[in-house]
Amino acid sequence: MMATIEEQKKIDFQNVVVRFSVRFDYVLFPFEIVELVDHLAKAGYAPMVPPPPKMLGQNVRLSAKGKIAQKGDIEIEVNDERGVLAATSSIPISATQSLNEIIGIIRDKLGVDLAEKAVFYELMGNLDIKTGRNASEMIERISEKNKCIEELGKILNQDISNYTLRLVPKGQVPSQTEWLDITIEPNIIKPSTAYRVLVICRSKDKSKMEKFIQSWTENLTNIIKAIET
């Protein structure tokens, strides 16, 4: 069931951090990170790595692991040992657009089509959600419908409940390239006023990932609405 505009207004997304990345099947990146940083600077990104030493030999490659550039609140990160390129932002769609822009720069300026060697794309996000309801009580209500929780309480000789709701695809395991993991629990610092939500979504299908990110707000809104109904 779709959440109405009025219902969506009651849900406040806070402290959002989203990282959209792509993993490539390369032993070594087929371009120099220094060259990429130069082109990112021309595209309006501020470099976050120092310039290379002038006395390096022609056959020496600089390894890169960490943040290399930033534009606004968007941070660009690489790990050439693992073959990862990532964009992090407080706005999911901005992370997607930035990563697409950089893949385009690498294709057009460095002559490397990274899409041909993409193993999978991955979104990792975390945020707080406030609705005006008591998050601990809302999660605890789920336990009331779970007979197993009642039996476990008898073993421990006390009433117990769920503290975390974790949603994953049935029959799949985290090591697969196709994966979804949504964890919802009371924020440990303010459990009565906010949910803490962690999201991992992974797929080798880039269009599937982009659709997931576009529906991020709507999907999380409807999940929280279902919990509180």
C-alpha positions as CSV (number, residue, x, y, z in Angstrom):
1,M,0.0,0.0,0.0
2,M,1.4,3.4,-1.0
3,A,1.9,6.0,1.8
4,T,-0.1,9.2,1.3
5,I,1.6,12.6,1.1
6,E,0.3,13.4,4.6
7,E,1.7,10.2,6.0
8,Q,5.1,10.8,4.4
9,K,5.3,14.2,6.0
10,K,5.2,12.6,9.4
11,I,8.3,10.6,8.7
12,D,11.6,12.5,9.2
13,F,14.8,11.1,7.6
14,Q,17.8,12.3,9.5
15,N,21.6,11.8,9.4
16,V,21.5,10.1,6.0
17,V,24.7,8.7,4.6
18,V,24.6,6.7,1.4
19,R,27.5,5.1,-0.4
20,F,27.1,3.9,-4.0
21,S,29.9,1.8,-5.3
22,V,30.9,-0.5,-8.1
23,R,33.3,-3.4,-7.9
24,F,35.4,-4.2,-11.0
25,D,37.2,-7.3,-12.1
26,Y,40.7,-5.8,-12.4
27,V,43.9,-6.9,-10.8
28,L,45.1,-3.4,-11.3
29,F,43.1,-0.3,-12.4
30,P,43.8,0.2,-16.1
31,F,44.5,3.9,-15.5
32,E,46.5,6.1,-13.1
33,I,44.7,7.5,-10.1
34,V,46.7,10.7,-10.5
35,E,45.2,11.2,-14.0
36,L,41.7,10.6,-12.7
37,V,42.1,13.2,-9.9
38,D,43.3,15.7,-12.5
39,H,40.2,15.2,-14.6
40,L,38.0,15.3,-11.6
41,A,39.5,18.6,-10.6
42,K,38.5,19.9,-14.1
43,A,35.0,18.7,-13.5
44,G,34.7,20.7,-10.3
45,Y,35.8,18.1,-7.7
46,A,38.3,19.3,-5.1
47,P,41.3,16.8,-4.9
48,M,41.8,15.1,-1.5
49,V,45.1,13.5,-2.2
50,P,48.6,15.2,-2.3
51,P,50.3,15.4,-5.7
52,P,52.8,12.6,-6.5
53,P,56.5,12.9,-5.8
54,K,58.3,14.4,-8.8
55,M,61.1,11.9,-8.7
56,L,59.0,8.7,-9.3
57,G,60.1,6.6,-12.2
58,Q,57.9,6.1,-15.2
59,N,57.1,2.5,-14.3
60,V,56.0,3.2,-10.7
61,R,52.3,3.2,-10.0
62,L,50.8,5.0,-7.0
63,S,48.4,2.8,-5.0
64,A,45.2,4.5,-3.9
65,K,43.0,3.6,-1.0
66,G,40.5,6.1,0.4
67,K,39.0,9.5,-0.5
68,I,40.5,11.2,-3.5
69,A,38.1,14.0,-4.3
70,Q,35.0,15.9,-3.1
71,K,32.3,18.1,-4.6
72,G,29.9,19.6,-2.1
73,D,28.9,16.8,0.3
74,I,29.8,14.2,-2.3
75,E,33.0,12.3,-1.5
76,I,34.8,10.0,-4.1
77,E,36.7,7.0,-2.9
78,V,38.8,4.4,-4.6
79,N,40.5,1.2,-3.6
80,D,42.5,0.0,-6.5
81,E,43.5,-3.2,-4.6
82,R,39.9,-4.3,-4.4
83,G,38.8,-2.7,-7.6
84,V,36.3,-0.4,-6.0
85,L,35.1,3.1,-7.0
86,A,32.5,4.8,-4.7
87,A,30.6,8.0,-4.2
88,T,29.2,8.9,-0.8
89,S,26.5,11.6,-0.2
90,S,23.6,12.5,2.1
91,I,21.4,12.3,-0.9
92,P,21.0,8.9,-2.5
93,I,20.4,10.1,-6.1
94,S,23.4,12.5,-5.8
95,A,25.7,9.5,-5.1
96,T,24.3,7.7,-8.1
97,Q,24.7,10.6,-10.5
98,S,28.2,11.4,-9.3
99,L,29.4,7.8,-9.8
100,N,27.9,7.8,-13.3
101,E,29.6,11.1,-14.0
102,I,33.0,9.7,-12.9
103,I,32.6,6.5,-14.9
104,G,31.8,8.7,-17.9
105,I,35.0,10.8,-17.3
106,I,37.1,7.6,-17.1
107,R,35.5,6.4,-20.4
108,D,35.8,9.7,-22.3
109,K,39.1,11.1,-20.9
110,L,41.1,8.0,-20.0
111,G,39.7,5.7,-22.7
112,V,38.6,2.9,-20.3
113,D,35.0,1.6,-20.3
114,L,34.7,0.4,-16.7
115,A,31.1,-0.9,-17.3
116,E,32.5,-3.8,-19.3
117,K,34.3,-5.1,-16.2
118,A,31.7,-4.3,-13.5
119,V,31.1,-7.3,-11.2
120,F,28.4,-5.7,-9.2
121,Y,27.0,-2.4,-7.9
122,E,26.3,-1.8,-4.2
123,L,24.5,0.7,-2.1
124,M,25.2,1.0,1.6
125,G,23.1,3.4,3.6
126,N,22.4,4.3,7.1
127,L,20.0,6.9,8.6
128,D,17.7,7.7,11.5
129,I,14.0,7.9,11.0
130,K,11.7,9.8,13.4
131,T,7.9,9.4,13.2
132,G,6.7,10.7,16.5
133,R,6.1,7.1,17.7
134,N,8.1,5.1,20.2
135,A,10.5,3.0,18.1
136,S,11.2,0.5,20.9
137,E,7.5,-0.2,21.4
138,M,6.9,-0.5,17.7
139,I,9.6,-3.1,17.2
140,E,8.6,-4.9,20.4
141,R,5.1,-5.3,19.0
142,I,6.4,-7.6,16.3
143,S,7.4,-10.1,19.0
144,E,3.8,-10.4,20.2
145,K,3.0,-12.3,17.0
146,N,6.1,-14.6,17.3
147,K,5.5,-17.8,19.2
148,C,9.2,-18.7,19.1
149,I,10.0,-15.5,21.1
150,E,7.6,-16.7,23.8
151,E,9.3,-20.1,24.0
152,L,12.7,-18.5,24.2
153,G,11.5,-16.3,27.0
154,K,10.5,-19.5,28.9
155,I,14.0,-20.8,28.5
156,L,15.5,-17.6,29.9
157,N,12.7,-17.4,32.6
158,Q,11.8,-13.8,31.6
159,D,9.8,-11.9,29.0
160,I,11.9,-11.1,26.0
161,S,11.2,-9.4,22.7
162,N,12.9,-8.5,19.4
163,Y,15.1,-5.4,19.4
164,T,15.9,-5.6,15.7
165,L,14.0,-6.3,12.5
166,R,16.1,-7.6,9.7
167,L,14.8,-8.1,6.2
168,V,16.7,-10.3,3.7
169,P,15.7,-12.2,0.5
170,K,14.5,-15.7,1.3
171,G,16.9,-18.5,0.3
172,Q,19.8,-16.2,-0.5
173,V,23.1,-15.6,1.4
174,P,25.1,-12.4,1.9
175,S,28.1,-13.6,-0.3
176,Q,25.9,-13.5,-3.5
177,T,26.2,-10.7,-6.0
178,E,22.4,-10.3,-5.7
179,W,21.6,-9.3,-2.1
180,L,19.3,-7.0,-0.1
181,D,19.6,-6.4,3.7
182,I,17.5,-3.9,5.6
183,T,18.0,-3.7,9.4
184,I,15.7,-1.6,11.5
185,E,16.0,-1.1,15.2
186,P,15.6,1.6,17.9
187,N,18.4,4.1,17.8
188,I,20.6,3.0,20.7
189,I,21.1,6.6,22.0
190,K,17.4,7.6,21.6
191,P,15.4,4.4,21.4
192,S,12.1,5.9,22.2
193,T,12.2,8.6,19.5
194,A,14.0,7.2,16.5
195,Y,14.7,4.1,14.4
196,R,18.2,3.4,13.2
197,V,18.1,1.9,9.7
198,L,20.9,0.2,7.8
199,V,20.5,-0.7,4.1
200,I,22.7,-2.9,1.9
201,C,21.6,-3.6,-1.7
202,R,23.8,-5.3,-4.3
203,S,23.3,-6.4,-7.9
204,K,25.2,-6.8,-11.1
205,D,22.3,-5.1,-12.8
206,K,23.0,-1.4,-12.7
207,S,19.5,-0.4,-13.8
208,K,18.0,-2.4,-11.0
209,M,20.2,-0.6,-8.5
210,E,19.3,2.8,-9.9
211,K,15.6,1.9,-9.6
212,F,16.1,0.9,-6.0
213,I,17.8,4.1,-5.2
214,Q,15.1,6.2,-6.9
215,S,12.4,4.4,-4.7
216,W,14.6,4.6,-1.5
217,T,12.4,7.2,0.3
218,E,9.1,5.6,-0.7
219,N,10.1,2.0,0.2
220,L,11.5,3.0,3.6
221,T,8.5,5.1,4.3
222,N,6.1,2.2,3.6
223,I,8.2,-0.2,5.6
224,I,8.0,2.1,8.7
225,K,4.3,2.6,8.1
226,A,3.8,-1.2,8.0
227,I,5.7,-1.6,11.3
228,E,3.6,1.1,13.0
229,T,0.2,-0.1,11.6
